């Protein structure tokens, strides 16, 4: 075997041992599968090509540009096609992982902004240090207090006339009205009067507390003041 053929055989064996070979193709360093590089080197050596002439001959089959993409117009070998496909899968997975991380960061930013918006401002807290969130207590005559409370029970002002007629008959709207025979007490004539303690501890003397209890009692039993008044007239 001539020295030239021995050199070709040794070079071919060397390329087969390597999984990948780095070549300078058209001034660009690329990495190609060993089988592809070996085929290129053997064909170039058999034609008497030097390494510099091989680099100037153009990219081999399956070669990639500096961006890692297959060189346009060059057919890929099976080995090169598998490698390119593997690189594409890794690139897609990396891109999706980056997108998921960006989505998680966006969700955390949105949650932080929502929490900041929901937090009370220091100015608002300072402006109402003694506020308890309770609704203002109605004031005035017992009938004005009752008229102001109707809406909180879901009733319109049309129910007020029936309520006036009902409690005119029961107590004359007297906070201290007491029935000596039955023990009923107050504006709504609660029986016994101590039932109104569920509406407030001042049930014996406060008109608003008595009216609040009385309206709740009417709603639970008759549905509305007019319903209670109709029952009162029917029962005599």
C-alpha positions in Angstrom: 0.0 0.0 0.0 1.4 3.4 -1.0 2.1 6.1 1.6 -0.6 8.2 0.1 -3.3 5.5 0.6 -2.0 4.8 4.1 -2.5 8.5 4.9 -6.0 8.4 3.6 -6.9 5.3 5.6 -5.4 6.7 8.8 -7.3 10.0 8.4 -10.6 8.1 7.7 -10.1 6.0 10.8 -9.4 9.1 12.9 -12.6 10.8 11.8 -14.7 7.7 12.5 -13.5 7.7 16.1 -14.7 11.2 16.7 -18.4 11.9 17.2 -18.1 15.4 15.8 -15.5 17.2 13.7 -14.9 21.0 13.6 -14.2 22.3 10.1 -13.6 25.7 8.6 -16.1 26.1 5.8 -16.1 29.2 3.8 -14.4 31.1 6.6 -17.0 29.9 9.2 -16.3 27.3 11.8 -18.9 24.6 11.8 -19.4 21.2 13.6 -20.5 18.3 11.5 -21.0 14.6 12.3 -17.9 12.4 12.0 -19.4 10.3 9.2 -20.0 13.4 7.1 -16.6 14.9 7.8 -14.9 11.6 7.0 -16.7 11.4 3.7 -15.7 14.9 2.8 -12.1 14.4 3.8 -11.7 11.1 2.0 -13.2 12.5 -1.2 -11.0 15.6 -1.0 -7.9 13.6 -0.3 -8.5 11.2 -3.2 -8.6 14.1 -5.5 -5.4 15.4 -4.1 -7.0 18.3 -2.3 -5.2 20.1 0.5 -7.0 21.2 3.7 -7.1 24.8 2.5 -8.6 23.7 -0.9 -11.2 21.6 1.0 -12.2 24.6 3.1 -12.6 26.7 -0.1 -14.7 24.0 -1.8 -17.9 25.0 0.0 -19.8 23.5 2.9 -20.2 19.7 2.9 -23.5 17.8 3.1 -25.1 18.3 6.5 -22.9 21.3 7.4 -24.4 24.1 9.5 -23.8 27.8 9.4 -22.6 29.9 12.4 -26.2 30.2 13.5 -26.5 26.5 13.9 -29.0 26.2 10.9 -28.4 23.7 8.0 -26.6 25.4 5.1 -29.2 26.3 2.4 -29.3 24.1 -0.6 -27.1 21.4 0.9 -28.7 17.9 1.2 -28.4 16.4 4.7 -27.2 13.0 5.5 -29.2 10.8 7.9 -26.8 11.5 10.8 -26.8 15.2 10.2 -30.6 15.3 9.9 -30.9 13.5 13.2 -28.6 16.0 14.9 -30.3 19.0 13.4 -33.7 17.6 14.6 -32.3 17.1 18.1 -31.0 20.7 18.2 -34.4 22.0 17.1 -36.2 20.1 19.9 -33.8 21.5 22.5 -34.2 25.0 21.1 -38.1 24.8 21.3 -37.9 23.4 24.8 -35.7 26.3 25.9 -38.0 28.8 24.3 -41.1 27.4 26.0 -39.3 27.3 29.4 -38.4 31.0 29.0 -42.0 31.8 28.1 -43.3 29.9 31.1 -40.9 31.8 33.4 -42.0 35.1 31.9 -45.6 34.2 32.5 -44.9 33.4 36.1 -43.2 36.7 36.6 -46.1 38.5 35.0 -48.5 36.7 37.4 -46.5 37.7 40.4 -46.3 41.3 39.3 -50.1 41.4 38.8 -50.7 39.9 42.2 -48.4 42.4 43.9 -50.2 45.3 42.1 -53.6 44.0 43.1 -52.5 43.7 46.8 -51.1 47.2 46.7 -54.3 48.6 45.3 -56.4 46.8 47.9 -54.4 48.0 50.9 -55.9 51.1 52.6 -54.0 54.2 52.2 -52.4 55.8 55.3 -54.3 59.0 54.7 -57.6 57.2 54.7 -56.7 55.4 58.0 -55.7 58.6 59.6 -58.8 60.4 58.6 -61.1 58.0 60.5 -59.2 56.6 63.5 -62.3 55.9 65.5 -64.5 54.5 62.7 -66.1 51.2 63.5 -68.0 50.7 60.2 -71.4 50.8 62.0 -74.3 52.6 60.2 -75.3 55.9 61.7 -78.1 55.6 64.4 -81.4 57.2 63.2 -82.6 60.1 65.4 -85.7 62.1 65.9 -89.2 61.1 66.8 -90.0 57.4 67.0 -92.0 57.6 63.7 -89.1 59.4 61.9 -86.7 56.6 63.2 -89.1 53.9 61.9 -89.5 55.6 58.5 -85.7 55.8 58.1 -85.3 52.1 59.0 -87.9 50.7 56.5 -85.4 50.6 53.6 -83.0 48.4 55.5 -85.6 45.7 55.7 -86.4 45.9 52.0 -89.6 47.8 52.3 -90.7 51.0 50.5 -92.2 54.0 52.1 -95.7 52.7 51.2 -95.5 50.4 54.2 -95.1 53.3 56.6 -98.9 54.0 56.8 -99.6 50.5 57.9 -96.9 50.6 60.5 -98.3 53.8 61.9 -101.7 52.3 62.2 -100.4 49.1 63.8 -98.3 50.8 66.5 -100.8 53.5 67.1 -103.1 50.7 68.2 -100.5 48.8 70.1 -98.8 51.5 72.1 -99.4 54.9 70.6 -95.6 54.9 69.8 -94.8 55.3 73.5 -91.4 53.9 74.5 -92.6 53.2 78.1 -96.0 51.8 77.2 -96.7 48.8 79.5 -99.6 46.4 79.6 -100.2 45.5 83.2 -102.3 42.4 82.4 -100.0 40.8 79.9 -96.6 42.3 80.6 -96.1 43.6 77.0 -93.8 46.5 76.8 -92.6 49.3 74.5 -93.6 50.6 71.1 -94.0 47.2 69.5 -95.5 45.7 72.7 -92.9 42.9 73.0 -94.1 40.1 75.2 -92.2 39.9 77.4 -90.4 43.2 77.0 -87.0 41.6 77.7 -87.1 40.0 74.3 -86.0 43.3 72.9 -82.6 42.9 74.6 -81.5 41.0 71.5 -81.6 44.4 69.7 -79.7 46.3 72.4 -79.1 46.6 76.1 -81.1 49.9 76.2 -84.3 48.3 75.1 -86.3 49.7 78.1 -85.8 53.4 77.1 -84.4 53.7 73.5 -86.9 54.1 70.7 -84.5 53.0 68.0 -83.7 49.7 69.8 -87.4 48.9 70.3 -88.3 49.8 66.7 -85.4 47.7 65.3 -86.6 44.7 67.2 -90.2 45.3 66.3 -89.5 45.6 62.5 -87.5 42.3 62.6 -90.4 40.6 64.4 -92.9 41.9 61.8 -90.7 40.7 58.9 -90.2 37.2 60.3 -93.9 36.6 61.1 -95.9 38.7 58.6 -93.5 39.7 55.9 -94.2 43.4 56.0 -96.0 46.1 58.1 -99.1 45.9 55.9 -99.2 42.2 56.3 -99.1 42.6 60.1 -101.8 45.3 60.0 -104.0 43.1 57.8 -103.5 40.2 60.4 -104.4 42.6 63.2 -107.6 43.8 61.6 -108.6 40.2 60.8 -107.9 38.9 64.3 -109.5 41.9 66.0 
